[in-house]
Amino acid sequence: MFLILKKLNSKSGLFLGGLFFVFLIYFFSDQTLWYELFITFFYLVAFFLLIEKKKKYEILIGFLIALSSFTKLTATIIILPILLIKKDIKIFFGFVLPWFLVILFFFGRRL
């Protein structure tokens, strides 16, 4: 979160965003581990890689979206706007490959 705020905001925005994030985590987390925390982590890392200027992170972004969809299947919906914005098929392949490996592992154990 800090790296994203640092890349997108000024110093005052960085301070206020960091303070806001700390208060949100403290007051709303209630010291329990919810699956939304994992999904949010994967989404934030994917967003950070999206705002990077380098082009080599497309497969990793798809992999992070696949990891979030392993946590909860409805988290897959984020792939649609990312594909519409980036228009890169490597993101889709990075998403499909982990799902293919899981399905292959599941059916391979059944045979």
C-alpha positions in Angstrom: 0.0 0.0 0.0 2.9 2.3 0.8 4.5 1.8 -2.5 1.3 2.5 -4.4 0.7 5.7 -2.4 4.3 6.8 -2.9 4.0 6.3 -6.7 0.6 8.1 -7.1 0.6 10.9 -4.5 2.7 13.7 -3.1 4.2 13.6 0.4 1.0 14.9 2.1 -1.1 12.4 0.2 1.3 9.7 1.2 1.0 10.6 4.9 -2.8 11.0 4.8 -3.3 7.8 2.8 -1.0 5.8 5.1 -2.7 7.2 8.2 -6.1 6.4 6.8 -5.0 2.9 5.9 -3.6 2.2 9.4 -6.9 3.4 11.0 -9.0 1.3 8.6 -7.0 -1.8 9.4 -7.1 -1.1 13.2 -10.8 -0.4 13.4 -12.2 -2.8 10.9 -10.0 -5.9 11.0 -11.1 -7.0 14.4 -8.1 -9.2 14.7 -9.6 -11.9 12.5 -8.2 -13.4 9.3 -10.8 -13.0 6.5 -10.3 -14.2 2.9 -10.9 -10.6 1.7 -7.5 -9.7 3.2 -5.8 -12.2 0.8 -7.9 -11.0 -2.2 -7.0 -7.3 -1.4 -3.4 -8.2 -1.1 -3.3 -9.9 -4.5 -5.3 -7.0 -6.0 -2.9 -4.4 -4.6 0.2 -6.2 -5.9 -1.5 -6.6 -9.3 -2.4 -2.8 -9.3 1.2 -1.9 -8.3 2.5 -4.0 -11.2 0.0 -2.4 -13.5 1.2 1.1 -12.8 4.8 0.1 -13.3 6.2 1.4 -16.6 7.8 -2.0 -17.5 5.9 -4.4 -19.8 7.2 -7.6 -18.4 4.7 -8.2 -15.6 1.6 -9.3 -17.6 1.9 -13.0 -16.8 2.5 -12.2 -13.1 -0.6 -10.0 -13.0 -2.7 -12.8 -14.4 -1.2 -15.2 -11.9 -2.1 -12.9 -9.0 -5.7 -12.7 -10.3 -5.8 -16.5 -10.4 -4.5 -16.6 -6.8 -7.3 -14.3 -5.8 -9.8 -16.5 -7.6 -8.5 -19.5 -5.7 -9.4 -17.7 -2.5 -12.9 -16.8 -3.7 -14.2 -17.5 -7.2 -16.1 -14.1 -7.5 -12.7 -12.3 -7.3 -12.2 -13.4 -10.9 -14.3 -10.5 -12.1 -11.4 -8.1 -11.9 -9.8 -9.7 -15.0 -12.4 -8.2 -17.3 -11.6 -4.5 -16.7 -7.8 -5.3 -16.7 -8.1 -7.0 -20.1 -10.1 -4.2 -21.5 -7.6 -1.6 -20.3 -4.3 -3.4 -21.0 -5.5 -5.3 -24.1 -2.8 -7.9 -23.6 -3.5 -11.6 -23.9 -0.5 -12.6 -21.7 -2.6 -11.5 -18.7 -5.2 -14.0 -19.7 -2.6 -16.8 -20.1 -1.2 -16.0 -16.7 -4.7 -16.4 -15.3 -5.6 -19.6 -17.2 -2.3 -21.5 -16.6 -2.7 -21.9 -12.8 -6.3 -23.0 -13.2 -5.2 -25.5 -15.8 -2.6 -26.9 -13.4 -5.0 -27.2 -10.6 -7.6 -29.0 -12.7 -4.9 -31.2 -14.1 -3.7 -32.1 -10.6 -7.2 -32.7 -9.4 -8.2 -35.0 -12.3 -4.7 -36.6 -12.3 -5.2 -37.8 -8.7 -8.7 -39.2 -9.5 -7.4 -41.5 -12.2 
